[in-house]
Amino acid sequence: MTTPPTPLEEITSLRTTLEHHNYLYYTEANPQISDLEFDRLMMRLVELERAHPEFDDPHSPSRKVGGAPIEGFRTVAHRLPMLSIENSFQEQELFDFDQRVKKLLGLPEIEYTVEYKIDGVAVAILYERGALSLALTRGDGQQGDDITHNVRTIADVPLKLTGSDLPDVLEVRGEAYIRNSDFANLRLAQLERGETPFANPRNATAGALKLLDPVQSAARKLRFFAHGLGFQEGFEPRKHDQAITRIQRMGLQVTPNLRTYASMQ
């Protein structure tokens, strides 16, 4: 007769299984179980964790559904300034920029990596020894608001990075956003409740990140694309595209269709 698993063994197994299927769904785009089956596994995990609080783990997949509301936001300084990007509307402006960079670096050619601009809200997410420890808004570029409680609920933001040889400290920067289909459903629900619908997905995203209740934030179904790095220790890729490829292997969603070119030409 097979001995039934202990509560801790079942909890550990469920956490591992759910993390695996989250990775398959969001990073590999290769789901292997149905949403219904995933939800059943999650419900069982939540049930067990509530019955056995002694096995609490802040990085459990169950934390994606949101925890207790916070009382207010604290301001935290960025270890490296979090600057905004500049716009360019004329082709000549790009070539002028290329000339300035080559002159500054003293190089005959500069390699460029090109990514989509995601119309979302800038977020910095800090991982320490592979575990999500802090998430901040851009704020004024020097300091931002601690929005960790809400970022933890974003479906494709891993609470723990995947793989071995993880950096001691890794700050990933990117954009939180709402997909058009989810935004349409959100507006429809608001209209059905007689509420004024959100004007655009970016405003809905910004509002979700500044909610005190993470359960309400999770209901807006935010997503995240990583497109760069901030402060880091033990992670020194030579090129930007190599860094993006590596953090993707760690389980992070990155901006799709990234391309690297040998020069501005």
Salt bridges, closest charged atoms under 4 A:
GLU10 OE2 - ARG44 NE 2.89
GLU19 OE2 - LYS160 NZ 3.69
GLU47 OE1 - ARG44 NH1 3.29
GLU49 OE2 - ARG15 NH2 2.86
GLU54 OE2 - HIS52 ND1 3.30
ASP56 OD1 - ARG63 NH2 2.34
ASP98 OD2 - LYS102 NZ 3.13
GLU109 OE1 - LYS102 NZ 3.92
GLU111 OE2 - LYS239 NZ 3.09
GLU115 OE2 - HIS240 NE2 2.72
ASP119 OD1 - ARG202 NE 3.97
ASP145 OD2 - LYS210 NZ 2.97
ASP146 OD2 - ARG74 NE 2.75
ASP156 OD2 - ARG223 NE 2.81
GLU171 OE2 - ARG173 NE 2.69
GLU175 OE2 - HIS227 NE2 3.92
ASP182 OD2 - ARG179 NE 3.21
GLU195 OE2 - ARG193 NE 2.97
